[in-house]
Amino acid sequence: MFLGRVIGKIWATRKDAALNGFRLLIVEPIDHEHAQNGDAFVAVDVVNASDGEIIYWVGSREAPNALPDKYGPIDAAVVGIVDRVNA
């Protein structure tokens, strides 16, 4: 799992049926000191995160496991909202 910050939303007029009911968020990857740590990307939101929140996300083969059917054309999924980071 990786840390990130929600910086925006994507509205899609058409998307795969596996993604119905889920929002698409723009996520900026960050490190444990909240510094940007890569390029922003789009992730499926399964926890109802808000703009500006620090989240944790999974990518690659773990991402579709966040969906109810464990299937979907996604590369990243927001799977939690961070309360605090202890470094």
C-alpha positions in Angstrom: 0.0 0.0 0.0 1.1 3.5 -0.7 0.2 7.0 0.5 -1.5 9.6 -1.6 -3.5 12.8 -1.6 -6.7 13.3 -3.4 -6.4 16.3 -5.7 -9.5 16.0 -7.9 -12.3 14.0 -9.5 -12.9 12.6 -12.9 -16.4 12.4 -14.4 -16.9 9.7 -17.0 -20.1 9.6 -19.1 -19.3 6.0 -20.0 -17.3 3.4 -18.1 -17.0 -0.3 -17.7 -19.9 -2.0 -15.8 -17.6 -3.2 -13.1 -17.0 0.5 -12.1 -20.7 1.5 -11.9 -21.3 3.2 -8.5 -17.7 4.1 -7.9 -16.0 7.5 -8.3 -12.8 8.1 -10.1 -10.3 10.3 -8.3 -7.1 12.0 -9.2 -4.4 11.0 -6.7 -1.0 12.5 -6.1 1.4 10.0 -4.6 3.2 11.2 -1.4 5.8 10.0 1.0 5.5 9.7 4.8 6.4 13.4 5.1 3.6 14.4 2.7 6.0 15.4 0.0 5.0 14.6 -3.6 6.5 11.3 -4.7 5.6 10.9 -8.4 3.1 11.8 -11.1 -0.7 12.1 -10.4 -2.9 9.2 -11.6 -6.5 8.1 -11.7 -7.8 5.6 -9.1 -11.1 4.0 -8.3 -12.5 5.2 -4.9 -14.0 2.4 -2.8 -14.0 4.3 0.5 -15.6 7.7 -0.4 -12.5 9.9 0.1 -12.8 13.7 -0.3 -10.6 16.3 -2.0 -7.5 17.0 0.0 -7.6 13.9 2.1 -4.6 11.7 2.7 -5.4 8.2 1.5 -3.7 4.9 1.0 -4.0 3.0 -2.3 -3.0 -0.2 -4.0 -2.0 -0.7 -7.5 -1.3 -3.3 -10.1 -2.8 -6.8 -9.6 -4.1 -5.9 -6.1 -6.3 -3.0 -7.4 -9.2 -5.0 -8.8 -9.4 -6.9 -5.5 -10.9 -3.7 -3.9 -14.0 -4.1 -6.1 -16.9 -6.3 -4.9 -16.5 -8.7 -7.9 -12.7 -8.7 -7.6 -12.6 -7.8 -11.3 -12.3 -4.6 -13.2 -10.1 -2.7 -15.7 -8.3 -0.7 -13.0 -4.6 0.0 -12.2 -5.1 1.7 -8.8 -7.7 1.8 -6.1 -8.2 4.0 -3.0 -8.7 1.5 -0.1 -8.4 3.6 3.0 -8.4 7.1 4.5 -5.4 8.0 6.7 -6.0 9.5 10.1 -2.3 10.1 11.0 1.2 9.1 9.9 3.8 8.1 12.5 7.3 8.4 11.1 
